[in-house]
Amino acid sequence: MTLKAAKTWFLRLLPVVLFFICYYCSQFYFESYGGSRKSPQPTVSLCHSYRMKRKLDSLKLNVSRKTELFLKLEDFFWREHLSAEALPYGIKGSELLLLKVLAVTSSYTMPANIESLDCRTCAVIGNGFSIKNSSLGEIINKYNVVIRLNDAPVRGYEGDVGNKTTLRLFYPESAFYNPGVHNDPDSLQVLVPFKQEDLRWLKEILYDEKRIRKGFWKPPPQIWLGRASQIRVLDPYFLRLTASKLLRIPLKPRKQQKPVHPTTGILAVFVALNYCDVVHVAGFGYPESRNQKQPIHYYGKETMRSMKVGFKASICNGKTELWLVL
């Protein structure tokens, strides 16, 4: 074979050789990223994710990523475990009340269209004055899950807080008389049972029994129009971890030490961190302490001064309320 002929064959084979070299190099490249055939994200995105992960890790939130949020009849009475703690951190001593409540509500899951999402975006909307005149309503409505707290109104404030509600965390003293006024028809009403009386109140409502008013620091609604199909009971697991892991609150206070529990605000954030892939928070934050006349909430007229008076009164009555941004 002449030199010219050899050169011609080499040039013909060169593309084939280069193809196989590139193929095997690409195989090694993809395998080095965990065997995925998808190209890795652009460098900017990777850096952003890395920074966000470092920032989240630095907070030491001890988030477990438990995504089953609500108590279920079958798990907590027949299969899974017995609770070693009483409310608000367990169900010990409240099993019969829960049995009756869960038997009527009969649904214990999130909506299927949210459960099936690959990436859940969630907004936790606090009740603080900071969200007033923010014009965030349209943005808030775009999140997959919107979590609201207690009796914070929506109607009349849609421009700032939106009108979408996926979950509303509440306890009897903070319940709306008619949840339909400030919630979507499909909004889930999530009871956070801080005490046995809270479950008893819900049982009496569901079974239309005589209401017992004792045991509440504020009279709850004697008639409540929440639909049984939309009611859920939050697993005390989340309040227990919020207290012990996030806030470092002792679950069993010492003698003569009054118990202090997390508020629904910080609890809602912790629940979102467990359930959601993206969590954004709005409407949290007190007014500056020197401004005693500024309202606390985006609704109503309660101010720092009135809250201070109310706090003193609650101490005089032998009850201590832990105030967070609500």
Contacts in CASP RR format, 6 or more apart in sequence:
PFRMAT RR
TARGET T0000
AUTHOR 0000-0000-0000
METHOD contacts of the structure
MODEL  1
MTLKAAKTWFLRLLPVVLFFICYYCSQFYFESYGGSRKSPQPTVSLCHSY
RMKRKLDSLKLNVSRKTELFLKLEDFFWREHLSAEALPYGIKGSELLLLK
VLAVTSSYTMPANIESLDCRTCAVIGNGFSIKNSSLGEIINKYNVVIRLN
DAPVRGYEGDVGNKTTLRLFYPESAFYNPGVHNDPDSLQVLVPFKQEDLR
WLKEILYDEKRIRKGFWKPPPQIWLGRASQIRVLDPYFLRLTASKLLRIP
LKPRKQQKPVHPTTGILAVFVALNYCDVVHVAGFGYPESRNQKQPIHYYG
KETMRSMKVGFKASICNGKTELWLVL
1 9 0 8 1.000
30 36 0 8 1.000
30 37 0 8 1.000
33 40 0 8 1.000
40 46 0 8 1.000
41 49 0 8 1.000
61 245 0 8 1.000
61 246 0 8 1.000
61 270 0 8 1.000
61 273 0 8 1.000
62 241 0 8 1.000
62 245 0 8 1.000
62 246 0 8 1.000
63 270 0 8 1.000
63 273 0 8 1.000
63 274 0 8 1.000
64 241 0 8 1.000
64 274 0 8 1.000
65 274 0 8 1.000
66 235 0 8 1.000
66 237 0 8 1.000
66 238 0 8 1.000
66 274 0 8 1.000
67 274 0 8 1.000
67 275 0 8 1.000
68 235 0 8 1.000
69 110 0 8 1.000
69 190 0 8 1.000
69 232 0 8 1.000
69 234 0 8 1.000
69 235 0 8 1.000
69 238 0 8 1.000
69 271 0 8 1.000
69 274 0 8 1.000
69 275 0 8 1.000
70 108 0 8 1.000
70 109 0 8 1.000
70 190 0 8 1.000
70 232 0 8 1.000
70 233 0 8 1.000
70 234 0 8 1.000
70 235 0 8 1.000
71 91 0 8 1.000
71 98 0 8 1.000
71 102 0 8 1.000
71 108 0 8 1.000
71 232 0 8 1.000
71 233 0 8 1.000
71 234 0 8 1.000
71 235 0 8 1.000
72 102 0 8 1.000
72 108 0 8 1.000
73 99 0 8 1.000
73 102 0 8 1.000
73 103 0 8 1.000
73 106 0 8 1.000
73 108 0 8 1.000
76 83 0 8 1.000
76 91 0 8 1.000
76 98 0 8 1.000
77 95 0 8 1.000
77 98 0 8 1.000
77 99 0 8 1.000
82 92 0 8 1.000
83 90 0 8 1.000
83 91 0 8 1.000
83 92 0 8 1.000
83 236 0 8 1.000
84 90 0 8 1.000
84 92 0 8 1.000
85 92 0 8 1.000
85 236 0 8 1.000
85 240 0 8 1.000
85 251 0 8 1.000
86 92 0 8 1.000
86 93 0 8 1.000
86 94 0 8 1.000
86 196 0 8 1.000
87 94 0 8 1.000
87 193 0 8 1.000
87 194 0 8 1.000
87 195 0 8 1.000
87 196 0 8 1.000
87 198 0 8 1.000
87 199 0 8 1.000
87 236 0 8 1.000
88 192 0 8 1.000
88 193 0 8 1.000
88 194 0 8 1.000
88 195 0 8 1.000
88 236 0 8 1.000
88 239 0 8 1.000
88 240 0 8 1.000
88 261 0 8 1.000
89 236 0 8 1.000
89 239 0 8 1.000
89 240 0 8 1.000
89 243 0 8 1.000
89 251 0 8 1.000
90 236 0 8 1.000
90 237 0 8 1.000
90 240 0 8 1.000
91 98 0 8 1.000
91 236 0 8 1.000
93 196 0 8 1.000
94 193 0 8 1.000
94 196 0 8 1.000
94 199 0 8 1.000
97 196 0 8 1.000
97 199 0 8 1.000
97 200 0 8 1.000
97 203 0 8 1.000
98 199 0 8 1.000
98 233 0 8 1.000
100 203 0 8 1.000
100 206 0 8 1.000
100 207 0 8 1.000
101 199 0 8 1.000
101 202 0 8 1.000
101 203 0 8 1.000
101 206 0 8 1.000
101 233 0 8 1.000
102 108 0 8 1.000
102 233 0 8 1.000
104 206 0 8 1.000
104 207 0 8 1.000
104 228 0 8 1.000
105 206 0 8 1.000
105 228 0 8 1.000
105 229 0 8 1.000
105 231 0 8 1.000
105 232 0 8 1.000
105 233 0 8 1.000
106 228 0 8 1.000
106 229 0 8 1.000
107 229 0 8 1.000
107 232 0 8 1.000
108 232 0 8 1.000
109 115 0 8 1.000
110 188 0 8 1.000
110 275 0 8 1.000
111 166 0 8 1.000
111 186 0 8 1.000
111 188 0 8 1.000
114 120 0 8 1.000
114 144 0 8 1.000
114 145 0 8 1.000
114 166 0 8 1.000
117 144 0 8 1.000
119 277 0 8 1.000
119 278 0 8 1.000
120 144 0 8 1.000
120 145 0 8 1.000
120 275 0 8 1.000
120 276 0 8 1.000
120 277 0 8 1.000
120 278 0 8 1.000
121 142 0 8 1.000
121 143 0 8 1.000
121 144 0 8 1.000
121 145 0 8 1.000
121 276 0 8 1.000
121 277 0 8 1.000
121 278 0 8 1.000
121 280 0 8 1.000
122 143 0 8 1.000
122 144 0 8 1.000
122 145 0 8 1.000
122 146 0 8 1.000
122 147 0 8 1.000
122 272 0 8 1.000
122 275 0 8 1.000
122 276 0 8 1.000
122 278 0 8 1.000
122 279 0 8 1.000
122 280 0 8 1.000
123 140 0 8 1.000
123 143 0 8 1.000
123 145 0 8 1.000
123 146 0 8 1.000
123 147 0 8 1.000
123 279 0 8 1.000
123 280 0 8 1.000
123 281 0 8 1.000
123 282 0 8 1.000
124 147 0 8 1.000
124 265 0 8 1.000
124 268 0 8 1.000
124 269 0 8 1.000
124 272 0 8 1.000
124 279 0 8 1.000
124 280 0 8 1.000
124 281 0 8 1.000
124 282 0 8 1.000
125 131 0 8 1.000
125 140 0 8 1.000
125 146 0 8 1.000
125 147 0 8 1.000
125 148 0 8 1.000
125 149 0 8 1.000
125 152 0 8 1.000
125 161 0 8 1.000
125 282 0 8 1.000
125 283 0 8 1.000
126 148 0 8 1.000
126 149 0 8 1.000
126 152 0 8 1.000
126 265 0 8 1.000
126 268 0 8 1.000
126 281 0 8 1.000
126 282 0 8 1.000
126 283 0 8 1.000
126 284 0 8 1.000
126 325 0 8 1.000
126 326 0 8 1.000
127 149 0 8 1.000
127 150 0 8 1.000
127 152 0 8 1.000
127 283 0 8 1.000
127 297 0 8 1.000
127 298 0 8 1.000
127 299 0 8 1.000
127 325 0 8 1.000
127 326 0 8 1.000
128 283 0 8 1.000
128 284 0 8 1.000
128 285 0 8 1.000
128 286 0 8 1.000
128 296 0 8 1.000
128 297 0 8 1.000
128 298 0 8 1.000
128 325 0 8 1.000
128 326 0 8 1.000
129 285 0 8 1.000
129 287 0 8 1.000
129 294 0 8 1.000
129 295 0 8 1.000
129 296 0 8 1.000
129 297 0 8 1.000
129 298 0 8 1.000
130 282 0 8 1.000
130 283 0 8 1.000
130 284 0 8 1.000
130 285 0 8 1.000
130 298 0 8 1.000
131 160 0 8 1.000
131 161 0 8 1.000
131 282 0 8 1.000
131 283 0 8 1.000
131 298 0 8 1.000
132 160 0 8 1.000
132 295 0 8 1.000
132 298 0 8 1.000
133 160 0 8 1.000
134 160 0 8 1.000
134 282 0 8 1.000
135 159 0 8 1.000
135 160 0 8 1.000
136 159 0 8 1.000
136 160 0 8 1.000
136 161 0 8 1.000
136 162 0 8 1.000
136 282 0 8 1.000
137 158 0 8 1.000
137 159 0 8 1.000
137 160 0 8 1.000
137 161 0 8 1.000
137 162 0 8 1.000
137 163 0 8 1.000
138 159 0 8 1.000
138 162 0 8 1.000
140 146 0 8 1.000
140 161 0 8 1.000
140 162 0 8 1.000
140 164 0 8 1.000
140 282 0 8 1.000
141 162 0 8 1.000
141 163 0 8 1.000
141 164 0 8 1.000
143 164 0 8 1.000
143 280 0 8 1.000
144 166 0 8 1.000
144 276 0 8 1.000
145 166 0 8 1.000
145 167 0 8 1.000
145 272 0 8 1.000
145 275 0 8 1.000
145 276 0 8 1.000
146 162 0 8 1.000
146 164 0 8 1.000
146 165 0 8 1.000
146 166 0 8 1.000
146 167 0 8 1.000
147 166 0 8 1.000
147 167 0 8 1.000
147 168 0 8 1.000
147 169 0 8 1.000
147 268 0 8 1.000
147 271 0 8 1.000
147 272 0 8 1.000
148 154 0 8 1.000
148 165 0 8 1.000
148 167 0 8 1.000
148 168 0 8 1.000
148 169 0 8 1.000
149 168 0 8 1.000
149 169 0 8 1.000
149 170 0 8 1.000
149 174 0 8 1.000
149 264 0 8 1.000
149 265 0 8 1.000
149 268 0 8 1.000
149 326 0 8 1.000
150 168 0 8 1.000
150 169 0 8 1.000
150 170 0 8 1.000
150 171 0 8 1.000
150 174 0 8 1.000
150 264 0 8 1.000
150 326 0 8 1.000
151 170 0 8 1.000
151 174 0 8 1.000
151 175 0 8 1.000
151 176 0 8 1.000
151 182 0 8 1.000
152 161 0 8 1.000
152 182 0 8 1.000
152 297 0 8 1.000
152 298 0 8 1.000
152 299 0 8 1.000
152 326 0 8 1.000
153 181 0 8 1.000
153 182 0 8 1.000
153 299 0 8 1.000
154 161 0 8 1.000
154 162 0 8 1.000
154 163 0 8 1.000
154 165 0 8 1.000
154 182 0 8 1.000
154 183 0 8 1.000
155 163 0 8 1.000
155 181 0 8 1.000
155 182 0 8 1.000
157 298 0 8 1.000
157 299 0 8 1.000
160 298 0 8 1.000
161 298 0 8 1.000
163 184 0 8 1.000
164 184 0 8 1.000
165 182 0 8 1.000
165 183 0 8 1.000
165 184 0 8 1.000
165 187 0 8 1.000
166 187 0 8 1.000
166 188 0 8 1.000
167 187 0 8 1.000
167 188 0 8 1.000
167 190 0 8 1.000
167 268 0 8 1.000
168 179 0 8 1.000
168 183 0 8 1.000
168 187 0 8 1.000
168 188 0 8 1.000
168 189 0 8 1.000
168 190 0 8 1.000
169 190 0 8 1.000
169 192 0 8 1.000
169 234 0 8 1.000
169 264 0 8 1.000
169 265 0 8 1.000
169 267 0 8 1.000
169 268 0 8 1.000
169 271 0 8 1.000
170 176 0 8 1.000
170 189 0 8 1.000
170 190 0 8 1.000
170 191 0 8 1.000
170 192 0 8 1.000
170 264 0 8 1.000
171 191 0 8 1.000
171 192 0 8 1.000
171 193 0 8 1.000
171 194 0 8 1.000
171 198 0 8 1.000
171 264 0 8 1.000
172 197 0 8 1.000
172 198 0 8 1.000
172 201 0 8 1.000
172 202 0 8 1.000
172 216 0 8 1.000
172 220 0 8 1.000
172 221 0 8 1.000
173 216 0 8 1.000
173 217 0 8 1.000
173 218 0 8 1.000
173 219 0 8 1.000
173 220 0 8 1.000
174 264 0 8 1.000
175 220 0 8 1.000
175 221 0 8 1.000
175 224 0 8 1.000
176 182 0 8 1.000
176 183 0 8 1.000
176 221 0 8 1.000
176 224 0 8 1.000
177 221 0 8 1.000
177 223 0 8 1.000
177 224 0 8 1.000
177 225 0 8 1.000
178 225 0 8 1.000
178 226 0 8 1.000
179 187 0 8 1.000
179 189 0 8 1.000
179 224 0 8 1.000
179 225 0 8 1.000
179 226 0 8 1.000
179 230 0 8 1.000
180 187 0 8 1.000
180 225 0 8 1.000
180 226 0 8 1.000
183 189 0 8 1.000
186 230 0 8 1.000
187 230 0 8 1.000
188 230 0 8 1.000
188 231 0 8 1.000
188 232 0 8 1.000
189 226 0 8 1.000
189 230 0 8 1.000
189 231 0 8 1.000
189 232 0 8 1.000
190 232 0 8 1.000
190 233 0 8 1.000
190 234 0 8 1.000
191 198 0 8 1.000
191 199 0 8 1.000
191 202 0 8 1.000
191 231 0 8 1.000
191 232 0 8 1.000
191 233 0 8 1.000
191 234 0 8 1.000
192 198 0 8 1.000
192 234 0 8 1.000
192 239 0 8 1.000
192 264 0 8 1.000
192 267 0 8 1.000
193 199 0 8 1.000
193 233 0 8 1.000
193 234 0 8 1.000
193 236 0 8 1.000
194 239 0 8 1.000
194 261 0 8 1.000
195 215 0 8 1.000
197 212 0 8 1.000
197 214 0 8 1.000
197 215 0 8 1.000
197 216 0 8 1.000
199 233 0 8 1.000
200 212 0 8 1.000
201 211 0 8 1.000
201 216 0 8 1.000
201 220 0 8 1.000
202 231 0 8 1.000
202 233 0 8 1.000
203 209 0 8 1.000
204 210 0 8 1.000
204 211 0 8 1.000
204 212 0 8 1.000
205 223 0 8 1.000
205 224 0 8 1.000
206 228 0 8 1.000
206 231 0 8 1.000
211 222 0 8 1.000
213 219 0 8 1.000
213 222 0 8 1.000
217 314 0 8 1.000
217 319 0 8 1.000
217 321 0 8 1.000
234 271 0 8 1.000
238 267 0 8 1.000
238 270 0 8 1.000
238 271 0 8 1.000
238 274 0 8 1.000
239 261 0 8 1.000
239 262 0 8 1.000
239 267 0 8 1.000
240 251 0 8 1.000
241 270 0 8 1.000
242 262 0 8 1.000
242 266 0 8 1.000
242 267 0 8 1.000
242 270 0 8 1.000
243 249 0 8 1.000
243 251 0 8 1.000
243 261 0 8 1.000
243 262 0 8 1.000
244 251 0 8 1.000
246 262 0 8 1.000
246 266 0 8 1.000
246 270 0 8 1.000
247 262 0 8 1.000
247 266 0 8 1.000
249 260 0 8 1.000
249 261 0 8 1.000
249 262 0 8 1.000
253 259 0 8 1.000
253 260 0 8 1.000
258 320 0 8 1.000
260 320 0 8 1.000
260 322 0 8 1.000
261 322 0 8 1.000
262 270 0 8 1.000
262 322 0 8 1.000
262 324 0 8 1.000
263 322 0 8 1.000
263 323 0 8 1.000
263 324 0 8 1.000
263 326 0 8 1.000
264 326 0 8 1.000
265 284 0 8 1.000
265 324 0 8 1.000
265 325 0 8 1.000
265 326 0 8 1.000
266 324 0 8 1.000
269 279 0 8 1.000
269 281 0 8 1.000
272 279 0 8 1.000
273 279 0 8 1.000
283 298 0 8 1.000
283 325 0 8 1.000
284 325 0 8 1.000
285 325 0 8 1.000
286 296 0 8 1.000
286 304 0 8 1.000
286 325 0 8 1.000
287 294 0 8 1.000
287 295 0 8 1.000
287 296 0 8 1.000
287 304 0 8 1.000
288 294 0 8 1.000
289 304 0 8 1.000
291 304 0 8 1.000
292 303 0 8 1.000
292 304 0 8 1.000
292 305 0 8 1.000
292 308 0 8 1.000
293 303 0 8 1.000
293 304 0 8 1.000
293 305 0 8 1.000
294 303 0 8 1.000
294 304 0 8 1.000
295 301 0 8 1.000
295 302 0 8 1.000
295 303 0 8 1.000
296 302 0 8 1.000
296 303 0 8 1.000
296 304 0 8 1.000
296 307 0 8 1.000
296 326 0 8 1.000
297 326 0 8 1.000
307 323 0 8 1.000
311 321 0 8 1.000
311 323 0 8 1.000
314 320 0 8 1.000
314 321 0 8 1.000
END
